[in-house]
Amino acid sequence: MRICVVALGKIGLPLAVQFAGGGHHVIGADISERTVQLVNDGTPPFPGEAGLEARLRAVVDACRLSATTHTTEAVANCDAVVIVVPLAVDGAGTPDFRAMDSATHAVARGLRRGTLVSYETTLPVGTTRGRLAPMLEQGSGLVAGRDFSLVFSPERVLTGRVFADLRRYPKLVGGINEESTGHGVRFYEAVLAFDERSDLPRPNGVWDLGSTEAAEFAKLAETTYRDVNIGLANQFARFAGRIGVDVMRVIEACNTQPFSHIHNPGIAVGGHCIPVYPQLYLWNDPAATVVRAARETNAGMPQYTVDLLAAEVGGLAGLDVLILGAAYRGGVKETAFSGVFPTVEALRRCGARPLVADPMFSAAELVELGLPPYNGEYVTAAVVQTDHPEYQSLTAGDLPGVQVLVDGRRVTDPAHWTGVRRIVLGG
């Protein structure tokens, strides 16, 4: 097949490489000239994706993958179009559709009869049918479900392990009608391979969800569940701290029962997915009080952590405090919705001078992110914000002057902090 992947980001590019690696001819479309040039040179435009560099080089050298900034021309020469354009939300949780709409208009101008269009970007329920289908029809003069197929098939992978996750998790597909769904199922069966899994209710592979709405809902539901679960864990951690109980011992005990799956509490919930998708769900269902309460709880954890530190030292005014970790999770060079930003602001509101260190970011990169870099200064306290593996071996001697450590991820070894007051959430 000839396949166009629109947006060569941390999901789109591995997808394009996956398709090309199966022998299909793929053209990636992106608005960034730098990204297009790097891809055409066989060089990943971002670090940290396992297996991407070698796989990208192989398919580029085999002339099975190329990139362009001309989306409409690329679509006109393809049998299938997969769209992975980011969808952001503003501070009020309202989706910003500008990038998605722009990409959809560009796709529509090149759309041909018989083409499959699949949206993989997480969307509010009803967006594919109610917003994007009319745009595609108006721009192409074709009718969705009759002249071209339209499906929603959410990406369900984690950056850093995309290729493994594509094999591990069922591919969910739902179309605007039965014919579209069938086309989408056949497409993904042709471009993906799946691991055998005995734990699933039916064989791993491409699963027909029946409609775009069901597929949209499935992605929002699975991610919102995680946010709600973490919110509950954070509530448990706060209560455990008040009564002097170790919440992790409680959670470990609870999860020995097969119907309990409590997640771990922590200083922040970051990344492109978990902080964002519950807001997309709330946009559809504003009466979902459980979802809203969990999001508010998780968003408040950086301030709660700073308050713990302030109570321990008797106030933070004028103190230098080191935040360990800018990334939103360990081992990933990514700061999307990272807890580092609200933690910095919470420290400043308390009158402290925050400093930030991260083994994956240089001082210059931290400055570019608007974060004050740590250059070995004496600090009174430190807050672990990211669960980088490097912090497992961190010692008090590595941080001159430190008197208090608040480990927001429980990643440090207490044996390394003798003589320092070490505080954990829910401990």
N, C-alpha and C positions, 0 to 999 in steps of 0.2 A: 504493500500500500504506500501511497504518498500521504504523509501526515504533516500537518502544521501544528506546532506547539507555540501558543502565544504567551509570552512573558517567560524569560529564561532566568528566573530567580532560583531560590534554593530548593524549590519543588519542581518548577518547570524544566530546568536544565537536566536534572537526573531523569525525569520522565522522558524527555527527548532522547537522551542517551539510551535509556531502556528500550524504547521503541526501535531506535536505529540498530541496537545490538541484536535485535531479533531479525534483522535482515530487511527492515523497511526503510524507505527513503524519507528522511525527516528534514524539514526546514524549520528552524526556530526563529520567531519574530520577537523583537524587543525594541523599545524606544531608545535604549542606551547604545550609542555608537561604540562606546568602550566595551560593553558586554559582547556586542556582536563581533567586534574585532578579536577579542580574546577567544571566544568560542571558535571562530574560524581558524585561529592559530592553534587550536587544540589545548588551550589553557583555561582551567576553571577560573571564573571571575570572583570566586569567593573560596575561602579555605574550609577545611574541616569535614567535608563529605566523604565518608569512607568509600574507596574504590572509584571515585569520580574521575580523578586525574587520568588513570590508566585507561578507563573505559572511554572517556571522551577522546583521548588521543587516538584510540583504535578506530572509532567510528568516523572521526574526521579524516584520518589517513585513508580509510576505506571508501571515502567519498559518499558516505551514507548519511552524514549530518552536516548541514551548513546553517548559517544564520544571516539574518537580514533585518534592516529597519523598516522594510516595506511590507507591512502586514497584508494589505489588500492583494498585492501581487502574489504573495506566498499562498494565501488562501485559494486564489483562483486556480492554482495548479495542484490542489490536494484533494484527496478523497475523504479525509477526516480532519477536523480542527479541534484541538484540545486547548481550552483557555484557562490559564492559571494566574490571572491578573490579581494583585492584592486588593483587598477591600478593607479599608480602615474605618474606624469609628471616631467621632469627636468626643469631647469630654462629657457630653450628655448621653453618650451611647447611640447617637444617630449615625447610621451608615453613610459614608461618603462614597457615592457611586461614580464619581467623575472618571476615575481611571477605567473602571469596568465599562461604563457607557462609551468612552472613547474607543476602547478596544473593540467593543461590540459593533460600533458603527463602521470601523475599519474592516472587520470581518464581513459584515453585511455587504459591503461594496464589492467584495470578491467572491461571494458565495455562489456556488453552482448547484444545479439540480443533482440530487442524489448524494449530496455531501452529508456527513454526520458532523454535528456540532455538539461538543461535550464541554460543559462548564465543570471545573473541579474546585474552583474557589468556594470556600464556605460562604453561603448566602442565607439571608432570612427566608423563611418559608414563603413560597409563592413568587419569589423573584424571577425564577427562570421562565415560568409561564406568563406571569403578569407584567413583567418589565422588559425582559430581554427578548422574548419571542417577538413582541410587536416591533422592537427596534430592528431585529434581523429581517423581518418581513418587509418593513417599510424601506429599508436600505437596499434590499435585494430584489424586491418585486416578486418574491417567492412566498409560498405558504408553508409554515412550519407544520410538520407532521404529514404533509402530502408531497411537497417538492423537495424538502430536505428534512433530515431527522434531527431532533433536538432532545438531549438528555442532560440530566445532572448526575454527576458521579464524583462524590467528594473525595479529595485526597485525605488519606488516613495515616500518613507517615510522619516520622519524626526526623527533623534535620539531623544530619550526622549518620543516619542509618537508613536512608531512603530505600536503597536497593533491597536490603533485608526485609524491611517492612512491606514493600510491594509484594513479596512472596508470602509473607506471614499472614496478612489480614485479608479477609474477603473484600472484593471490589464491589461496592454497592452501586447499582445503576437504576435510575428511574427516568422514564421519558414522558413527553407530553401526550403520547398515545401509545397504543400497543406496538405499532410498527416501529416507532422511534426507539422504544425500549428494546425490542428485539435486535435492531441494528446496533444499538450501544452494547448489548451483551455480546454479540458476535465480534464486535471490534475489540473489546477488552480481552475476550478469550484468545484472540489472535496475537495480542501484543504482550500479554502477561503470563507468567507461570507461577504456580502456587505450591507451597509446602503442604504436605499432608498433616492434618491436625485431627486427632481423635477427640479433642475436647469440644468440638463444634457440634451444633445440633444437626447440621448437614454438611456435605463435603465442602472443603475450602475451594474457593474459586470466585467466579462472577455471580453475584446474587441479584436477582430481579426484585427490586423494591416496588414495582408496579406503577409508580408515578414520580414526577419530579418533586412534588411536595413531600412524599414519604422519604425520598433520599435526602432532601434538604433537612428535614426534621431529624433524621437519624444522625446526621453529623452534628447538629446543634445539641441533640439530646446526649450523645456520648461525651461531648466535651463539657457541657454544662454539669453533667453528673460529677465530673472530676472536680469542678470548682466548688460545687455544693459539698462534696465529700471533704475536701480540704477545709472548707469553711467550718464544717462540723468539727473536724480534728482541731482546728485552731480554737474553737470555743472550748473544747475539752481541755486543751493545753492551758488556756487562761484559768479555767476552774482548778485544774490540777496545781497550778502555781499558787493559787490562793490557799489551798488546803494542804500543801506540802507533800504532794504525791507525784511520782514520776510518771508522766502521761504515757511515755513510750512502753513502760512495763505493762500498763493497762491495755494499750492498743495491741501489743504483742499477744497478750492473753486473750483479748476479744477475738482476734483474727484466727485463733485456733478453731473457732466454731465456723462451719462452712458458710453460714449466712452473714457473716460479718467481714467487711472488706474496708476497714477504716484506713484512710490514707495518712500520711505523715504531716504534722503541723510544720510551720516554718515562717520565716520573717516576711516572705513575699511570694506571690504567684505571678510569674512573668512569662514572657514569650509571646509569639504571634497569636496563639490559640486560646489558652484557658482564660486570660483576662478579657478577651475580646468577644468570643462567641456567645457567652452568656448574655452579653449586652445585645447581640443580634437576636437572641431568643426573646429577651425582654421587649425588644422593639415590636415583635409579633404579639407577645403575651405580657403586657405591662402589669397584669394582675397576679403574676407569679411571685408571690411574696417570699417563698422559700428561696428562689433563685436570687432575688434582690438582696435578701438578708445575707446570704452567703457571700455575694460579691462585695457588699459593704464590709463584712467582717474581714475578708482577705485584703481588701484595699487598706484597711486600718492597721494591719499588722506591723508595717514599718514604724508607725508612730508608737504603737504599743511596745515594741522592742526598745525604742529610744527612751520611752518612759521608764522601763525597767532599769535601764542604765542610769538614768537621772536619779531614780530613787536610791540606787546602790551607792552612788558617789555624792549624793546630797546636792545635786544641781550640776549643770554642765556649762554654765556661763564662763567663757574664757578658756575652756579646755580644748586641747587638740585631741580629736577622736579619729581613729583610722577605720575606714570601712574596707573590709577584705572582700573583694569581688565586685566587679562591675557587670559581668555577664549575668544573664537571668538564670542560667543553670550551669552546673559544673561541666568543664570540658568543651564548652561551646563558646566561640567568639561572637557573641550576639547580645545586644543590650535591649532588644525590643521589650518594652514594658517592664524592664528590669526594676527590682526593688531598690537598686542603688539610688535612683533619682528621688523617690519619696523619702528614703532614709537620709540623704544629704539635706533635703529641705527640712525634715523633722529636727535634725541636729542644729541647723541654723536657727530655727524658731526657738530652740532652747538656749541659744547664745553660744553654742560650741563652734569650733572651727573644724569642719570635716575635711578629711583627706582620703583619697581612694587609691588602692593598689589592686592590681590584677595581673597574674602571671601571663595572661594572653594578650594584654594591651600594654603598649609603650606609654610613657608619660605624655608624649605628643598626641597620641590617639585619645588618651583620656581628656586632655585639654580640648581636643576637637569635639568631644562629646559634652563639653561644658562641665567636666568633673575636675576638681582640684587634685593633682597627682601627689602621691606620697614619695618623698625623696630621702627617706631615712631619718626624718625628724623624730625627736622624743615625743611620744604620745602618752596620754594618761590612760586611755581606754581604746579598745578595739571591738568592732562588731563584725562578725562573720555573716556576709550577705549571700555568698555563693558557695556551693558545695564542691569547689575544685578539689581534686585529689591531692594537690600539693599541700593543702591545709591540714591533711591528716598527720603530716610530720612536722608541722609548724610548732615552734616552741616559744616560751616567754623570752628566751634570749634573742630571738629574731626580731623582737620589737622593743627597742630600748625605752625604758621608762614606764612600760605598760603596767598598770595596777589592776585593771578590770578587763575581762574578756566576756562579751556576750555572744555566744555561739548560736546564731539564728538558724543553723542547719544541723547542729549536732555532728559536725564533721571532724572537730578537733579531738585530740587524745588528751583526756584529763591528766594523764601521767606527765605530760609535757608542760603543765602549767602550775607546777608547785610554786607556792608563794604568790600566785595571782588569783584574785577572786574570779572564778569561772561560772558564768550563769548560762543555763540553757532554757529554751522556751518549754514551759510545762514541766519543769524539773524540780 
